[in-house]
């Protein structure tokens, strides 16, 4: 196995990164698993959104915690990202909060598409689509 500077270990036979600490946008990191190619793209997304103050975090990666329509959750080639609502307008009225969430979703999906991700918006209140497997609002990002 190959270790990265973020503590991830690359299994060369599967291409899956393990023991990665997802620290992007959250103070309390959780373990997320994804392919090295996806990790590189997520780091580029982090840089692209750094100046836009979009508080996002990985909410689902590999292995999946629920059954997904997208099989990429079983091979480390996609993630679901969520907007950290605790970091935006904590004391604002709900309508202002919802508007800011949708602005962040738009910024996130636009930046991700520009970087070559296949993007799925599953924030219903922000023009997204609900699937049978949708659990809460999130943005689905996938690489080929």
N, C-alpha and C positions, 0 to 999 in steps of 0.2 A: 504493500500500500504506500501511496505518496501522501505526505502531510503538507498542508498549505499553511500560509502565515495566519490564517484565521482559525486554525485548529481542525479544519476539515481533513478527512482522510478519503482519498480517491481509491476506490476499488477498480483497478484497471480492467478487470474482466467484465464488469457490468457498467462501468462509467458513472457509477452513483457515488456522490459525495455523502459521507456520513459524519456524525458528530459535529455538524456545523451549528454554530450558535447564531441564530437570527437576531441580530441586534439593531437592525435598521428600523428606527422609529419607535423602539420600545426600550424601557429601562430594564425590564426583567426578561432577558433572552430565553428563548425556548429552543429545543433541539429541532432542527428542520433538516430534511434530507432532500437533495436534488442533484441533478447531473452537473458536472463541472461547467458545461456550456451554458446551462441555465444560471449558474452562479455568476459567471462572467457578465451575462446580460443584466442580472439583477443589480450588480455593482454599477454598471453603466446607467441603469435607471436611477439609482440612488444619486449619482452625480448629476444627471439631467434634471432631477427635481430639487436639488439642494437649494437653489435660490428661490424656489416657488413656495417653500414652507408647506409642503403637503405631508402631513403626518401619517405615513402608511407603515404597515407591518405585514409579515407573512402569517396568514391565518390557517393555511392548509398547504401541505407539501406532500412528501412521500415518506412513509406509507400513508395512504389516506385513512382518515378516521371515520368516514362514512362512504357509502357506495356512490360513485360519481359516474355521470354519463361519459365523461372524457377518460379514456384509458390511460392518458399521459400521467395521471396521478399514481399509476402503478409502475411507472418506469422513471420517475424523477425528472420528467421533461415539462412539467407545468407546476404552477403554484396559484393559490388564491391569495389575494392581498385585500386588506381591509383598511379603511380610514380610521385612525385612532380618534374617535369623537371626544375623548377626554381632554384632548389637546387643542380643541377649537371652540371658541366662544362658550366656555363652560357655563357662564351665567346668562347667556343670550336666550331670548325666547325661542321656542322650538322652530318657528318658521325661519328665523335667521340661521339657526343651526342646520336645518335641512338644506337651506340654500348654499351654505358654506360646504356641507358634505358633497353636494352635487357639483359645486365648482371644483372641489378637490378630485372628485371622480373624473371629471372632464379633463383636468390637467394630467392626471395619472394615465388615463387611457390614451390621450393624445401623445404623451411622451413615450409610452410603451409601444404604440403603433409605429412611431417614428423610428424606434430602435429595432423594428422588425419582429416584435412579438405578435402572435395571433391573440387578439384581445376579445374577451367576453365581459360585458358589463352586466352584473347580476344585482345591481342596486335598483329595485323596482321604482322607487320614488325619484330616481334620476334617469328615467328612460330606459332602464335595463330590462332584461328578460328573465323570467323565472322558469326554472327547470324542475323536474320532479325531484332532483337531488339537491336543489338549492337550499342552503341552510344559512339564513341571514344574508345581508347585503355584502357583496365582495366583488372584486374584479379578478377574473380568471385570465392568467397569462400563460401562453404555451409557446414552446419553440419546436421546430420540425425535428 
